[in-house]
């Protein structure tokens, strides 16, 4: 498993799921269920973004050159959080 797959594509699932939920019609899930699903995906993504940010900071402190990939993961995982704030 290379770095691009592990640090970009796997975290990229969270924004895809969030926008898939946000773009579904209200008749499919209902308004409340759709909102709760979007909120839960965004919350999980935010917690994982914090975890990857902490990993990136620890890596930078150790001088790890791969810490930049964790920053990329953090940025990808914050997309649903920002989108939830903008769409709400």
Secondary structure by P-SEA (a helix, b strand, c coil): cccccccccccaaaaaaaaaaaacccccccaaaaaaaaaaaaaaaaaaaaaaaaaaaaaaaacccaaaaaaaaaaaaaaaaaaaaaac
